[in-house]
């Protein structure tokens, strides 16, 4: 196992005997589990490391040494900054690795001939991409394949293994002199590393209890005893003890009783036996078909023990309904990486949105120099990106996260000549993926389904004529004038009291003909839309207009959205790229509720939670009462009807595990966590309750607090758990959150994973809760 380390690494290798003594069966062979790649050529290459050229601009391209550290979880890199404290980044921080010149920087600053030597490391959150160039294509492939293998295996680790890895890392840091022993001072440092603050008396008591040899240090079995004291969870002891009725362990029958009684699970005895076979670490117990306490703990680190129903993880909904019967994950001004006034525009923003399952992206197109159309936020100082580069990025990434259709929402400000070039680029680059004609041989009467439109790209924009023209001799003029949709102008005009006049723009037939099922039209009234608006015509609403309609005419809005698409977008005054609350818009049946994907916020948490089920495919089937015209659903006026299925939701927040330190630069900074549970949905269901805070314990705080909520319309309810660091003098700091639909929750004792502000998983951190919902 020492073969996984490399002699050139600065840090000492992990003492394998200590690993075995420390955690025995749970960590036996843990170094294999960490990578799953013992002896792998690519892994050995990463551990050896090598020189790469870091590319930042035309003039800044410098060689730097990179290597994977012996923990197989951290990359070290050489830096010219002498006083830089940390020349490492975690594998967990990497979102993906892209081979070739797949970033804007590499496309701009490297030659086409170097395509096979280039690759990019894409980080989670707002950290900039790392653009790198190897000395040969073969070396680039080794870097990419090695990193991808390590990332994949890290992603596949369950919560328990992440926790064990984290514990060992913290012990390494605490063992200052590297003697594989722990002094009282090192023990205190270790406790602070894992986010626990204890007074000297308690720390000394823990130390003396474990120091059975009275040597003044902990080693071997003493460290194992200390670990067991530290990780003791009373709630797990109580639950396990209640059902471990076979020689002090859980038989498969005992496990099945627990699952049916507490978890409301529809498992069979065979399912219970299969789980034991797969997850029980003790071989003797496994042969008896018994589950030990360690195996029981592993249940909560698997998908079966999660709060999110694993049956909702794949695409499970009916995908054959018309497009307007679905909520569609949608982005506003997708090209922007930051604010709406002066931030950068980038193809990377499209890649990130599409990779998150976004199915409707926005393109604001303006005339550019040299006849090349550009994308940027008009009337502002945002940077510019070529239209054709965006279309190329969309082609490459449209269907990597989801196979279901992507809608390109065009805000067209171009001259006729450049519009023709736009049409040419879309046709030539997107090829057969671009929908250029209605499906079938006859004029349809309703929108097609996501299933029928799999791997197709639709254009939303202005059209010169009716869709019927696609089935007969099209005698439309090559150019005509249409009203211009100009959301960008709202930034300039948001302070003006007078209503701006709608400007006209000449529309090229070539571009018009690409608009099939998403023809943009102006909204006058619901009555006008019912009489005059075709099924393929759709309106866009500024958030304030949509909110007024949702507040005052909700039932009419719901019915409008039963056979028409509606798009909602943020107000032009949101120059900081903040977001509005999408829930009232969903409650009114609006499908394309566009948000600023680049801004981490509660509103994006709700969006991520709404589209978490159904394979994260970007499409969620609306409830039947929002699809069937026989129903008269009004989210603001709940009368006795099919949608009123009132339930009482009981949530007990029991404990939390391994919450991250927020201020890692201050060793003595320990979090004071509290948990807030929020319900979003129809107005009658909105509620929030929170626990008190626990002082100085982010490792294993316990609350045992019961909350009760009344849920009137379960199909529209969303539950959000947020953990904060309490502060008496200022606003609480965000630690983590998890959001999911009420209908996707599992009942019983469950683990709630926690996500960062940007939506990434926090390894090993989580809440332990009990969930129950009763019919009223």
Protein Blocks (a to p, Z undefined) as FASTA:
>chain_A
ZZmpcfkbmbdcddfklmmmmnmmmmgoklmmmnopghiaklmmmmnopaddddfbfklc
cdddddddfkopaccdddfblklmblcdcfklpmbdcedjfbfklmmmpcfklmmmgccd
ddehjbdcdddddfbfklmmmmmmmmmmmmmmmmmpcfklmmmmmmmmmmmmmmmnonop
acfklmmmmmmmnopacdfklmmmmmmmmmmnonopaehjlmmmmmmmmmpcfklmmmmm
mmmmgghiacfklmmmmmmmmnopacdfklmmmmmmmmmmblklmmnopacfklmmmmmm
pmklpmbdfklmmccbdckbcfklpccdddehklpmbdfklpccdfklmmmmmmnopabd
cddddddehhiacdddehiabdcddfklmmmmmmmmmmmmbcbdcddddddfbdfklmmm
mmmmmmmmnmmmlccbdedjbdcfbdcdfklmgoiacdddddfbdfklmmmccfbdfbdc
dddddfklmmmmmmpmbdcddddddddfklmmmpmklcccddfbfmlmmmmmcfkbccdd
dfklmmmmmmmmmmmmmmmmmmpccdddddfklmnopacdfklmmmnopablcddfklgc
fklmmmmmmmmggoinopacddfklmbmkbccdfklccddfklccdddddddfbdchiac
fblmlmklccdddddddddddfklgccddddddehiaklgcfkpacddddfblmlpccdd
ddddddfkbccddfbdcdddfklpcehjdddddddfkopacehiacddddddddZZ
